[in-house]
Amino acid sequence: MQCRSAVRGIQIISFLFAFITVFVSAEISIQYPSKLYYLVAGQQNDVLWKWEAGDAATFSIYLSNPAIADLKNLALANNVGTNLNKTSVNLPESLANTGFQIFFTDIGNITKVYATSEVFEIKPHGTEPIAYVAPTPTPPPSDSPNSKGGGDASKQNSSNSIHDCGFDNNINDNLRISLMN
């Protein structure tokens, strides 16, 4: 009876995971500027992002800073191709300050926001721009559940373990593989 419950539970979890994976919309992620990467007033600045299949094909870029009364939504670019991963925008010299964000919107509806940057600073004109360095992924520790080490032996010996029902230690890998196919 415990094995049937475990199998049924795994089937439900697998279904929910597959459902969520299919129906979660992709999301553009603004990489630059960010809290680590400032822009410079009075010159051309790069904006970088990551995207996934399913994201909007084009978007507009706006700049905002709630601390500046006259700066609600400054249009920086329109009809930017999502697949470009990068564009350049010009900033006025008078914008040096902190508390800025850029956001990507639908080209016909500014209230439909696709992505919002972290809060960042705009440095005064003449400041040396900072180069973006892409983060490098860190491999999981050898004893983590995602490693090929097999997991915790105590879970294998438990009388309430799903391993008693014929499942092996690589159940997460098997689920991932089955969901990807």
Buried (B, 14 or more C-beta within 10 A) or exposed (E): EEEEEBBEEBEEEBEEEBEEEEEEEEEBEBBBBBEEBBBBBBBEBBBBBEBEEEBBEBBBBBBBBEEBEEBEEBEBBEEBEBEEEEBEBEBEEEBBBEBBBBBBBBBEEEEEBBBBBBEBBBBEBEBEBBEBEEEEEEEEEEEEBEEEEEBEEEEBEEEEBBBBEEBEBEBEEBBBEEEEE
